Amino acid sequence: MPSLKETYASQGYVVVPNLISPSQFPELVSACDRVIAKTRSGQWPHRRTMGRMFPPYDADSPDSWGVQHIMNPELKEPVFANWYTSDALVDVAKELLGCVESDLQMELFNLLINPVSQRFALCWHRDDIKATATEEEEVAALGIWHHGVQWNTALYEDSCLFIVPGTHSRPRTEAQRKLSADSTPPKDPLDMPGAIQLTLKVGETVFYNNNILHCATYSPDSKRATLHACIGDTRGGSTRSRNILQHGLRWMRDPVFKDTLTDRGKKMLEHLLQMEKASNGQVEYSLEG
């Protein structure tokens, strides 16, 4: 049987069960319920809004499909940072990145939720390669190892994500390009050649290369609370900057946040702040729509 890393390298994703301890699971569910309630009531403004697939988001939109910055101490939910830096999660990240703990860089931790007013979908995309990229540009971008891993962890059964296995390492075919040429959401994601619908059972995590070709659908009919995060590897230098800093991480500079973290978390945070400082405050957006 191939290892986690071998599967991840060949397919662009791998599913891992049981990365949340039995004691932490109900804590995470309760914390998610509270931050979702704050977001929907307007108490928490940092959210992914209906009508926008990618940042910057529209603050005036009444409905949300995601909650941003859930480790922010203003939310008073320390279980998120505790889990993000837990042994089980960090060990898998190290294996997939092929790095040691001192290379790990704290990045994003958000929450994907169901909207309440209507269905919503994300277009077929790669997170840090524009849909208009030529085949040559796509090959060049995919050839760069971006030194990071992204994941979704389902607290309820989740069938929202669609991916095309193997496309993290190869350009789109002509047929795939036609169905991912702009920000139009698909009528049926399975029309994409090679696409599969990935269903996560409760407690399962999918780790994926965020430049794999993927899209997602959101329904108000099914409760969703899926932990959505990424960790970087400092050996990548500035290759993570654009994709990470576009989400607005000013709050992570506050010493109050650092004080909420374990020693492991503090070291990971320091690496992120070093990358941000090296960017000289420049923020670019990876995608439009």
C-alpha positions as a Markdown table, in Angstrom:
| # | Residue | x | y | z |
|---|---|---|---|---|
| 1 | Met | 0.0 | 0.0 | 0.0 |
| 2 | Pro | 1.4 | 3.4 | -0.9 |
| 3 | Ser | 2.3 | 5.8 | 1.9 |
| 4 | Leu | 0.4 | 9.0 | 2.5 |
| 5 | Lys | 3.2 | 11.0 | 0.9 |
| 6 | Glu | 3.3 | 8.7 | -2.2 |
| 7 | Thr | -0.5 | 9.0 | -2.7 |
| 8 | Tyr | -0.3 | 12.8 | -2.1 |
| 9 | Ala | 2.5 | 13.1 | -4.6 |
| 10 | Ser | 0.9 | 11.1 | -7.4 |
| 11 | Gln | -2.8 | 12.1 | -6.9 |
| 12 | Gly | -2.5 | 15.6 | -5.5 |
| 13 | Tyr | -4.6 | 14.7 | -2.4 |
| 14 | Val | -4.9 | 12.1 | 0.3 |
| 15 | Val | -7.6 | 11.4 | 2.9 |
| 16 | Val | -6.6 | 10.8 | 6.5 |
| 17 | Pro | -9.1 | 9.8 | 9.3 |
| 18 | Asn | -9.0 | 10.5 | 13.0 |
| 19 | Leu | -6.9 | 13.6 | 13.3 |
| 20 | Ile | -9.2 | 15.0 | 16.0 |
| 21 | Ser | -9.0 | 13.4 | 19.4 |
| 22 | Pro | -12.3 | 12.2 | 21.0 |
| 23 | Ser | -11.9 | 14.9 | 23.6 |
| 24 | Gln | -11.4 | 17.7 | 21.1 |
| 25 | Phe | -14.2 | 16.7 | 18.7 |
| 26 | Pro | -17.1 | 18.0 | 20.8 |
| 27 | Glu | -15.1 | 21.1 | 21.7 |
| 28 | Leu | -14.5 | 21.9 | 18.0 |
| 29 | Val | -18.1 | 21.4 | 17.1 |
| 30 | Ser | -19.3 | 23.7 | 19.9 |
| 31 | Ala | -16.7 | 26.3 | 19.0 |
| 32 | Cys | -17.8 | 26.2 | 15.4 |
| 33 | Asp | -21.5 | 26.6 | 16.4 |
| 34 | Arg | -20.5 | 29.7 | 18.3 |
| 35 | Val | -18.4 | 31.4 | 15.6 |
| 36 | Ile | -21.0 | 30.6 | 13.0 |
| 37 | Ala | -23.7 | 32.2 | 15.1 |
| 38 | Lys | -21.5 | 35.3 | 15.6 |
| 39 | Thr | -20.9 | 35.5 | 11.9 |
| 40 | Arg | -24.5 | 35.2 | 10.8 |
| 41 | Ser | -25.6 | 37.8 | 13.4 |
| 42 | Gly | -23.0 | 40.3 | 12.3 |
| 43 | Gln | -20.9 | 40.2 | 15.4 |
| 44 | Trp | -17.9 | 38.7 | 13.5 |
| 45 | Pro | -17.2 | 40.6 | 10.2 |
| 46 | His | -14.4 | 38.4 | 8.8 |
| 47 | Arg | -16.3 | 36.1 | 6.4 |
| 48 | Arg | -16.5 | 34.7 | 2.9 |
| 49 | Thr | -19.5 | 36.2 | 1.4 |
| 50 | Met | -22.1 | 35.1 | -1.2 |
| 51 | Gly | -21.4 | 36.6 | -4.6 |
| 52 | Arg | -17.6 | 36.5 | -4.1 |
| 53 | Met | -15.5 | 33.4 | -4.6 |
| 54 | Phe | -12.1 | 34.8 | -3.8 |
| 55 | Pro | -10.7 | 37.7 | -1.7 |
| 56 | Pro | -11.4 | 40.6 | -1.3 |
| 57 | Tyr | -14.9 | 39.7 | -0.1 |
| 58 | Asp | -18.0 | 41.9 | -0.1 |
| 59 | Ala | -18.8 | 43.2 | 3.4 |
| 60 | Asp | -22.3 | 44.2 | 2.3 |
| 61 | Ser | -23.5 | 40.7 | 1.3 |
| 62 | Pro | -26.0 | 39.4 | 3.9 |
| 63 | Asp | -25.1 | 35.7 | 3.6 |
| 64 | Ser | -21.8 | 33.8 | 4.1 |
| 65 | Trp | -20.1 | 30.6 | 3.0 |
| 66 | Gly | -17.1 | 30.8 | 5.3 |
| 67 | Val | -15.7 | 32.3 | 8.5 |
| 68 | Gln | -12.2 | 33.8 | 8.4 |
| 69 | His | -9.4 | 33.9 | 11.0 |
| 70 | Ile | -10.9 | 31.5 | 13.5 |
| 71 | Met | -7.7 | 31.5 | 15.6 |
| 72 | Asn | -8.1 | 35.2 | 16.3 |
| 73 | Pro | -8.2 | 35.7 | 20.1 |
| 74 | Glu | -11.1 | 38.1 | 19.8 |
| 75 | Leu | -13.3 | 35.0 | 19.1 |
| 76 | Lys | -12.1 | 33.5 | 22.4 |
| 77 | Glu | -12.0 | 29.9 | 21.0 |
| 78 | Pro | -8.5 | 28.6 | 21.9 |
| 79 | Val | -9.4 | 25.0 | 20.7 |
| 80 | Phe | -8.8 | 26.1 | 17.1 |
| 81 | Ala | -5.1 | 27.0 | 17.7 |
| 82 | Asn | -4.6 | 24.0 | 20.0 |
| 83 | Trp | -5.8 | 21.7 | 17.3 |
| 84 | Tyr | -3.9 | 23.4 | 14.5 |
| 85 | Thr | -0.7 | 22.8 | 16.4 |
| 86 | Ser | -1.6 | 19.3 | 17.6 |
| 87 | Asp | 0.8 | 16.4 | 17.2 |
| 88 | Ala | -1.5 | 14.4 | 15.0 |
| 89 | Leu | -2.0 | 17.2 | 12.5 |
| 90 | Val | 1.6 | 18.5 | 12.5 |
| 91 | Asp | 3.0 | 15.0 | 12.0 |
| 92 | Val | 1.0 | 14.5 | 8.8 |
| 93 | Ala | 1.9 | 18.0 | 7.6 |
| 94 | Lys | 5.6 | 17.2 | 8.1 |
| 95 | Glu | 5.3 | 13.9 | 6.3 |
| 96 | Leu | 3.6 | 15.4 | 3.3 |
| 97 | Leu | 5.9 | 18.4 | 3.1 |
| 98 | Gly | 9.0 | 16.3 | 3.7 |
| 99 | Cys | 10.3 | 18.7 | 6.3 |
| 100 | Val | 11.2 | 18.9 | 10.0 |
| 101 | Glu | 9.2 | 20.8 | 12.6 |
| 102 | Ser | 11.5 | 23.8 | 12.6 |
| 103 | Asp | 10.6 | 24.4 | 9.0 |
| 104 | Leu | 6.8 | 24.7 | 9.6 |
| 105 | Gln | 5.1 | 28.0 | 9.1 |
| 106 | Met | 1.8 | 29.0 | 10.5 |
| 107 | Glu | -0.7 | 30.2 | 7.8 |
| 108 | Leu | -4.4 | 30.3 | 7.4 |
| 109 | Phe | -7.2 | 28.7 | 9.5 |
| 110 | Asn | -10.8 | 29.3 | 8.4 |
| 111 | Leu | -14.1 | 27.6 | 8.5 |
| 112 | Leu | -16.3 | 26.6 | 5.5 |
| 113 | Ile | -20.0 | 26.7 | 6.3 |
| 114 | Asn | -23.3 | 26.3 | 4.5 |
| 115 | Pro | -25.1 | 29.5 | 3.3 |
| 116 | Val | -28.7 | 30.0 | 4.6 |
| 117 | Ser | -30.4 | 31.7 | 1.7 |
| 118 | Gln | -29.5 | 29.9 | -1.6 |
| 119 | Arg | -27.1 | 27.6 | -3.3 |
| 120 | Phe | -23.6 | 28.7 | -4.2 |
| 121 | Ala | -20.7 | 27.3 | -6.1 |
| 122 | Leu | -17.1 | 28.0 | -6.8 |
| 123 | Cys | -15.8 | 27.8 | -10.3 |
| 124 | Trp | -13.1 | 25.3 | -11.4 |
| 125 | His | -9.8 | 26.8 | -10.4 |
| 126 | Arg | -6.3 | 26.4 | -9.0 |
| 127 | Asp | -5.7 | 28.6 | -6.0 |
| 128 | Asp | -2.6 | 30.4 | -7.2 |
| 129 | Ile | -2.7 | 30.0 | -11.0 |
| 130 | Lys | -5.1 | 32.2 | -13.0 |
| 131 | Ala | -7.7 | 30.6 | -15.3 |
| 132 | Thr | -6.3 | 32.6 | -18.2 |
| 133 | Ala | -2.8 | 31.1 | -17.9 |
| 134 | Thr | -1.5 | 29.6 | -21.1 |
| 135 | Glu | -0.4 | 26.0 | -21.2 |
| 136 | Glu | 3.2 | 27.2 | -21.0 |
| 137 | Glu | 2.5 | 29.4 | -18.0 |
| 138 | Glu | 0.6 | 26.6 | -16.4 |
| 139 | Val | 3.4 | 24.2 | -16.8 |
| 140 | Ala | 5.9 | 26.7 | -15.4 |
| 141 | Ala | 3.7 | 27.4 | -12.3 |
| 142 | Leu | 3.0 | 23.8 | -11.6 |
| 143 | Gly | 6.7 | 23.0 | -11.8 |
| 144 | Ile | 7.3 | 25.2 | -8.7 |
| 145 | Trp | 7.0 | 23.4 | -5.4 |
| 146 | His | 5.1 | 25.9 | -3.4 |
| 147 | His | 6.1 | 24.4 | 0.0 |
| 148 | Gly | 2.7 | 24.2 | 1.6 |
| 149 | Val | -0.2 | 21.9 | 2.2 |
| 150 | Gln | -3.9 | 22.7 | 2.5 |
| 151 | Trp | -6.7 | 20.6 | 4.1 |
| 152 | Asn | -10.4 | 20.3 | 4.9 |
| 153 | Thr | -11.5 | 18.5 | 8.0 |
| 154 | Ala | -15.2 | 17.6 | 8.1 |
| 155 | Leu | -17.2 | 17.9 | 11.4 |
| 156 | Tyr | -20.3 | 16.8 | 9.5 |
| 157 | Glu | -20.3 | 14.6 | 6.4 |
| 158 | Asp | -19.2 | 16.8 | 3.5 |
| 159 | Ser | -19.6 | 16.2 | -0.2 |
| 160 | Cys | -18.9 | 19.8 | -1.4 |
| 161 | Leu | -15.5 | 19.3 | -2.9 |
| 162 | Phe | -14.8 | 18.2 | -6.5 |
| 163 | Ile | -11.3 | 17.6 | -7.7 |
| 164 | Val | -9.5 | 16.3 | -10.8 |
| 165 | Pro | -6.9 | 13.8 | -9.5 |
| 166 | Gly | -3.4 | 14.3 | -10.9 |
| 167 | Thr | -3.9 | 17.9 | -12.2 |
| 168 | His | -1.6 | 19.3 | -9.5 |
| 169 | Ser | 1.3 | 18.2 | -11.8 |
| 170 | Arg | 0.0 | 18.6 | -15.3 |
| 171 | Pro | -1.7 | 21.3 | -17.4 |
| 172 | Arg | -5.4 | 21.2 | -18.3 |
| 173 | Thr | -6.4 | 19.4 | -21.4 |
| 174 | Glu | -8.3 | 21.4 | -24.0 |
| 175 | Ala | -11.6 | 20.0 | -22.8 |
| 176 | Gln | -10.7 | 20.9 | -19.2 |
| 177 | Arg | -9.6 | 24.4 | -20.2 |
| 178 | Lys | -13.0 | 25.1 | -21.8 |
| 179 | Leu | -14.7 | 24.3 | -18.5 |
| 180 | Ser | -12.4 | 26.4 | -16.4 |
| 181 | Ala | -11.6 | 29.4 | -18.6 |
| 182 | Asp | -13.3 | 32.0 | -16.4 |
| 183 | Ser | -15.1 | 32.4 | -13.1 |
| 184 | Thr | -18.4 | 30.9 | -14.2 |
| 185 | Pro | -19.5 | 28.2 | -11.7 |
| 186 | Pro | -20.3 | 24.8 | -13.3 |
| 187 | Lys | -23.8 | 23.6 | -13.7 |
| 188 | Asp | -22.6 | 20.1 | -13.0 |
| 189 | Pro | -19.1 | 19.7 | -11.7 |
| 190 | Leu | -18.9 | 16.1 | -13.0 |
| 191 | Asp | -19.0 | 17.5 | -16.5 |
| 192 | Met | -15.3 | 18.2 | -16.0 |
| 193 | Pro | -13.3 | 15.4 | -17.6 |
| 194 | Gly | -11.6 | 13.3 | -14.9 |
| 195 | Ala | -13.6 | 15.0 | -12.0 |
| 196 | Ile | -14.6 | 13.1 | -8.9 |
| 197 | Gln | -16.8 | 14.2 | -6.0 |
| 198 | Leu | -14.9 | 13.8 | -2.7 |
| 199 | Thr | -17.1 | 12.8 | 0.2 |
| 200 | Leu | -15.6 | 13.2 | 3.7 |
| 201 | Lys | -17.0 | 11.2 | 6.5 |
| 202 | Val | -17.3 | 12.8 | 10.0 |
| 203 | Gly | -13.8 | 13.4 | 11.3 |
| 204 | Glu | -12.0 | 12.7 | 8.0 |
| 205 | Thr | -9.4 | 15.1 | 6.6 |
| 206 | Val | -8.4 | 15.6 | 2.9 |
| 207 | Phe | -5.0 | 17.1 | 2.4 |
| 208 | Tyr | -4.5 | 18.5 | -1.1 |
| 209 | Asn | -2.2 | 20.5 | -3.2 |
| 210 | Asn | -4.1 | 23.8 | -3.7 |
| 211 | Asn | -3.1 | 24.0 | -7.3 |
| 212 | Ile | -5.0 | 20.8 | -8.1 |
| 213 | Leu | -8.0 | 21.6 | -10.3 |
| 214 | His | -10.9 | 21.8 | -8.0 |
| 215 | Cys | -14.3 | 23.5 | -7.3 |
| 216 | Ala | -17.0 | 23.3 | -4.7 |
| 217 | Thr | -20.8 | 23.5 | -4.2 |
| 218 | Tyr | -22.6 | 24.9 | -1.2 |
| 219 | Ser | -26.2 | 24.1 | -0.2 |
| 220 | Pro | -28.4 | 25.7 | 2.5 |
| 221 | Asp | -30.0 | 22.2 | 2.9 |
| 222 | Ser | -27.0 | 20.5 | 4.5 |
| 223 | Lys | -25.2 | 21.7 | 7.6 |
| 224 | Arg | -21.5 | 22.3 | 7.0 |
| 225 | Ala | -18.7 | 23.1 | 9.4 |
| 226 | Thr | -15.5 | 22.1 | 7.7 |
| 227 | Leu | -12.1 | 23.2 | 9.1 |
| 228 | His | -10.1 | 24.7 | 6.2 |
| 229 | Ala | -6.5 | 25.5 | 6.8 |
| 230 | Cys | -2.9 | 25.3 | 5.5 |
| 231 | Ile | 0.6 | 25.1 | 6.8 |
| 232 | Gly | 3.7 | 26.2 | 5.0 |
| 233 | Asp | 7.4 | 25.2 | 4.8 |
| 234 | Thr | 9.9 | 28.0 | 5.3 |
| 235 | Arg | 12.2 | 26.4 | 2.7 |
| 236 | Gly | 9.9 | 27.9 | 0.1 |
| 237 | Gly | 10.9 | 31.4 | 1.0 |
| 238 | Ser | 8.4 | 33.9 | -0.5 |
| 239 | Thr | 6.6 | 31.4 | -2.8 |
| 240 | Arg | 3.7 | 31.3 | -0.3 |
| 241 | Ser | 3.4 | 35.1 | 0.1 |
| 242 | Arg | 0.7 | 36.0 | -2.5 |
| 243 | Asn | -1.6 | 33.1 | -1.7 |
| 244 | Ile | -1.4 | 33.7 | 2.1 |
| 245 | Leu | -1.1 | 37.4 | 2.7 |
| 246 | Gln | -4.1 | 38.3 | 0.5 |
| 247 | His | -6.3 | 37.1 | 3.3 |
| 248 | Gly | -5.2 | 39.9 | 5.7 |
| 249 | Leu | -3.2 | 38.8 | 8.6 |
| 250 | Arg | -2.6 | 42.0 | 10.5 |
| 251 | Trp | -4.2 | 40.6 | 13.6 |
| 252 | Met | -1.6 | 37.9 | 13.8 |
| 253 | Arg | 1.1 | 40.5 | 14.7 |
| 254 | Asp | -0.6 | 41.3 | 17.9 |
| 255 | Pro | 1.3 | 40.0 | 21.0 |
| 256 | Val | -2.1 | 39.0 | 22.4 |
| 257 | Phe | -2.4 | 36.3 | 19.7 |
| 258 | Lys | 1.1 | 35.0 | 20.3 |
| 259 | Asp | 0.4 | 34.7 | 24.0 |
| 260 | Thr | -2.5 | 32.2 | 23.2 |
| 261 | Leu | -0.1 | 29.8 | 21.4 |
| 262 | Thr | 1.9 | 26.8 | 22.5 |
| 263 | Asp | 5.7 | 27.0 | 22.1 |
| 264 | Arg | 5.3 | 25.1 | 18.8 |
| 265 | Gly | 2.7 | 27.6 | 17.7 |
| 266 | Lys | 4.8 | 30.6 | 18.6 |
| 267 | Lys | 7.7 | 29.3 | 16.5 |
| 268 | Met | 5.4 | 28.7 | 13.5 |
| 269 | Leu | 3.9 | 32.1 | 13.9 |
| 270 | Glu | 7.4 | 33.8 | 13.9 |
| 271 | His | 8.1 | 32.2 | 10.5 |
| 272 | Leu | 4.9 | 33.6 | 9.1 |
| 273 | Leu | 5.7 | 37.1 | 10.4 |
| 274 | Gln | 9.1 | 36.9 | 8.9 |
| 275 | Met | 7.6 | 36.1 | 5.5 |
| 276 | Glu | 5.2 | 39.0 | 5.8 |
| 277 | Lys | 8.0 | 41.4 | 6.7 |
| 278 | Ala | 10.0 | 40.3 | 3.7 |
| 279 | Ser | 7.1 | 41.1 | 1.4 |
| 280 | Asn | 7.4 | 44.8 | 2.4 |
| 281 | Gly | 3.6 | 45.0 | 3.0 |
| 282 | Gln | 2.8 | 44.2 | -0.7 |
| 283 | Val | -0.5 | 42.3 | -1.1 |
| 284 | Glu | -1.5 | 40.7 | -4.4 |
| 285 | Tyr | -4.6 | 38.7 | -5.1 |
| 286 | Ser | -4.2 | 35.2 | -6.7 |
| 287 | Leu | -7.5 | 35.0 | -8.5 |
| 288 | Glu | -10.5 | 37.2 | -9.4 |
| 289 | Gly | -14.2 | 36.4 | -9.0 |
